Amino acid sequence: MKRHISPSLLPSRNLSVYKKRAERLDVELLEIEQAHLGTDGGIMLIGRLMDHLRSRGVAVSLNERMVELERDSRCIVTDARRIGYRDLILAPGRKGFGFLQELMDELGVEYVDNVVDIGLRIETRVEKYPIVRDYYDPKFIFPGKVRTFCTNSGKAYVVRERYVTRAGAEYFSINGHAYAEKDNGNGLVNFALLKTVRLTQPLASGQEFAEMLGRLVMLMGGGRPLMQRVGDFRLGKRSKSQSFTGDLYDFEPTLEGCTPGDISLAMPAKILRSIWKSMKLLDTIVPGVMHPSTIMYYPEIKLYANKPRFVDEHFQAAPGIYMIGDGAGTSRGIVAAWASGIRAAEGVSAEHHDESRVCAS
Ligand SMILES: Cc1cc2nc3c(=O)[nH]c(=O)nc-3n(C[C@H](O)[C@H](O)[C@H](O)COP(=O)(O)OP(=O)(O)OC[C@H]3O[C@@H](n4cnc5c(N)ncnc54)[C@H](O)[C@@H]3O)c2cc1C
């Protein structure tokens, strides 16, 4: 992997100061080697990898959707054709979470889907969260299963992702990204503050729970996610469009298409309490992050795991069928998604196979 990405690791400074403050509050700051590829760097890397694959004779078909699996004849059906396979690696990502569940139901593959991360994305000025000048993506773990995740700074933007439920209803989840190229930086930082929720008795689907919360926000926000300034939240007031102009509220949200509102009307109390407490702890470790201008976007949803019961360590879920990546719960980020691809590929090449193809492409 290193050979292809050749990452240049980012320096980290003053970590002992933040760590000491965190430890006093029972908060953990993880120390990890980090590299920042950036949205622009990622696109270039994908271009390079695609060229490499094509030069090795790999056929790549974009804009073609798999719709069905015909297991008995070892074929997949797409919206354009039928294709025979010897081994199949399925990696439909987070958006393909529901699709993968349907396949697992058909194949009789057992899976768990009772864990989900729900939370906010925080956006503020870099000077209100200066730790990012010392450590690009600080990962804090707070009591109550709350953590910071996916910090972006320099030229950083908040975005929304569109999801469609199995019943065809639409909702959005917030995310963030940054460009590696720092010219015309916007001086803003964004990161997620997520609480892990594990549903137990009676066992329920984390995906359905998250979808319901996403749908509730659609109702509250008139078809858009919600945003609220910390200053308004503290006063128990909803945010209005006036909260996004002037004086204390002096920077504009990078995500257009969000409704100023009241997050506490849409977020379950237990999640909100844990997250607000974590924000106060964070503000003690990195004073400034709870400035009135700081924006909280809701909802950020991470479907945790859709984890099939694998039959081997190569993520084989049924004979000749491998399920990997964010959609199958083997990863939650680029590096682990990549690593799970390598592990599945090693499984495919190690297996002894029946070479015959039943169904013609
Ligand atoms: C805005 C944003 C910022 C992120 N920032 C970071 C970050 O800073 N660091 C990090 O580590 N991770 C980040 N991530 C997460 C990272 O992108 C994912 O963890 C990773 O891409 C997962 O890889 P994957 O192969 O499992 O799925 P994906 O990359 O989602 O790929 C799945 C592909 O399958 C396709 N697909 C789905 N269903 C079908 C079907 N039925 N037929 C055919 N194709 C299908 C999808 O269209 C998609 O192209 C970010 C994600 C987003 C959206």
Ligand as a Chemical Component Dictionary entry (heavy atoms), coordinates in Angstrom:
data_LIG
# 
_chem_comp.id                   LIG 
_chem_comp.type                 NON-POLYMER 
_chem_comp.pdbx_formal_charge   0 
_chem_comp.three_letter_code    LIG 
# 
loop_
_chem_comp_atom.comp_id 
_chem_comp_atom.atom_id 
_chem_comp_atom.alt_atom_id 
_chem_comp_atom.type_symbol 
_chem_comp_atom.charge 
_chem_comp_atom.model_Cartn_x 
_chem_comp_atom.model_Cartn_y 
_chem_comp_atom.model_Cartn_z 
_chem_comp_atom.pdbx_ordinal 
LIG C1  C1  C 0 -17.125 13.502 2.217  1  
LIG C2  C2  C 0 -16.353 12.322 2.729  2  
LIG C3  C3  C 0 -15.151 12.528 3.370  3  
LIG C4  C4  C 0 -14.414 11.445 3.833  4  
LIG N1  N1  N 0 -13.203 11.687 4.435  5  
LIG C5  C5  C 0 -12.443 10.648 4.811  6  
LIG C6  C6  C 0 -11.148 10.864 5.363  7  
LIG O1  O1  O 0 -10.694 11.991 5.519  8  
LIG N2  N2  N 0 -10.405 9.793  5.722  9  
LIG C7  C7  C 0 -10.874 8.513  5.565  10 
LIG O2  O2  O 0 -10.136 7.584  5.890  11 
LIG N3  N3  N 0 -12.087 8.278  5.064  12 
LIG C8  C8  C 0 -12.888 9.315  4.682  13 
LIG N4  N4  N 0 -14.135 9.080  4.157  14 
LIG C9  C9  C 0 -14.629 7.705  4.128  15 
LIG C10 C10 C 0 -14.069 6.921  2.950  16 
LIG O3  O3  O 0 -14.381 7.607  1.758  17 
LIG C11 C11 C 0 -14.678 5.537  2.973  18 
LIG O4  O4  O 0 -14.388 4.920  4.220  19 
LIG C12 C12 C 0 -14.153 4.633  1.849  20 
LIG O5  O5  O 0 -14.266 5.273  0.598  21 
LIG C13 C13 C 0 -14.911 3.316  1.838  22 
LIG O6  O6  O 0 -14.534 2.574  0.741  23 
LIG P1  P1  P 0 -15.504 1.482  0.117  24 
LIG O7  O7  O 0 -14.765 0.899  -1.040 25 
LIG O8  O8  O 0 -16.021 0.566  1.175  26 
LIG O9  O9  O 0 -16.788 2.279  -0.405 27 
LIG P2  P2  P 0 -16.938 3.508  -1.411 28 
LIG O10 O10 O 0 -15.677 4.278  -1.545 29 
LIG O11 O11 O 0 -18.171 4.215  -0.943 30 
LIG O12 O12 O 0 -17.194 2.800  -2.813 31 
LIG C14 C14 C 0 -18.341 2.034  -3.047 32 
LIG C15 C15 C 0 -18.672 2.135  -4.539 33 
LIG O13 O13 O 0 -19.639 1.134  -4.880 34 
LIG C16 C16 C 0 -20.610 1.721  -5.730 35 
LIG N5  N5  N 0 -21.859 0.953  -5.611 36 
LIG C17 C17 C 0 -22.755 0.919  -4.594 37 
LIG N6  N6  N 0 -23.755 0.070  -4.872 38 
LIG C18 C18 C 0 -23.486 -0.447 -6.103 39 
LIG C19 C19 C 0 -24.154 -1.387 -6.962 40 
LIG N7  N7  N 0 -25.299 -1.969 -6.604 41 
LIG N8  N8  N 0 -23.590 -1.679 -8.165 42 
LIG C20 C20 C 0 -22.418 -1.101 -8.551 43 
LIG N9  N9  N 0 -21.731 -0.201 -7.781 44 
LIG C21 C21 C 0 -22.268 0.113  -6.574 45 
LIG C22 C22 C 0 -20.747 3.139  -5.181 46 
LIG O14 O14 O 0 -21.326 3.971  -6.178 47 
LIG C23 C23 C 0 -19.283 3.480  -4.896 48 
LIG O15 O15 O 0 -18.642 3.961  -6.048 49 
LIG C24 C24 C 0 -14.911 10.125 3.683  50 
LIG C25 C25 C 0 -16.127 9.916  3.046  51 
LIG C26 C26 C 0 -16.845 10.996 2.566  52 
LIG C27 C27 C 0 -18.165 10.745 1.841  53 
# 
loop_
_chem_comp_bond.comp_id 
_chem_comp_bond.atom_id_1 
_chem_comp_bond.atom_id_2 
_chem_comp_bond.value_order 
_chem_comp_bond.pdbx_ordinal 
LIG C1  C2  SING 1  
LIG C2  C3  SING 2  
LIG C2  C26 DOUB 3  
LIG C3  C4  DOUB 4  
LIG C4  N1  SING 5  
LIG C4  C24 SING 6  
LIG N1  C5  DOUB 7  
LIG C5  C6  SING 8  
LIG C5  C8  SING 9  
LIG C6  O1  DOUB 10 
LIG C6  N2  SING 11 
LIG N2  C7  SING 12 
LIG C7  O2  DOUB 13 
LIG C7  N3  SING 14 
LIG N3  C8  DOUB 15 
LIG C8  N4  SING 16 
LIG N4  C9  SING 17 
LIG N4  C24 SING 18 
LIG C9  C10 SING 19 
LIG C10 O3  SING 20 
LIG C10 C11 SING 21 
LIG C11 O4  SING 22 
LIG C11 C12 SING 23 
LIG C12 O5  SING 24 
LIG C12 C13 SING 25 
LIG C13 O6  SING 26 
LIG O6  P1  SING 27 
LIG P1  O7  DOUB 28 
LIG P1  O8  SING 29 
LIG P1  O9  SING 30 
LIG O9  P2  SING 31 
LIG P2  O10 DOUB 32 
LIG P2  O11 SING 33 
LIG P2  O12 SING 34 
LIG O12 C14 SING 35 
LIG C14 C15 SING 36 
LIG C15 O13 SING 37 
LIG C15 C23 SING 38 
LIG O13 C16 SING 39 
LIG C16 N5  SING 40 
LIG C16 C22 SING 41 
LIG N5  C17 SING 42 
LIG N5  C21 SING 43 
LIG C17 N6  DOUB 44 
LIG N6  C18 SING 45 
LIG C18 C19 SING 46 
LIG C18 C21 DOUB 47 
LIG C19 N7  SING 48 
LIG C19 N8  DOUB 49 
LIG N8  C20 SING 50 
LIG C20 N9  DOUB 51 
LIG N9  C21 SING 52 
LIG C22 O14 SING 53 
LIG C22 C23 SING 54 
LIG C23 O15 SING 55 
LIG C24 C25 DOUB 56 
LIG C25 C26 SING 57 
LIG C26 C27 SING 58 
# 
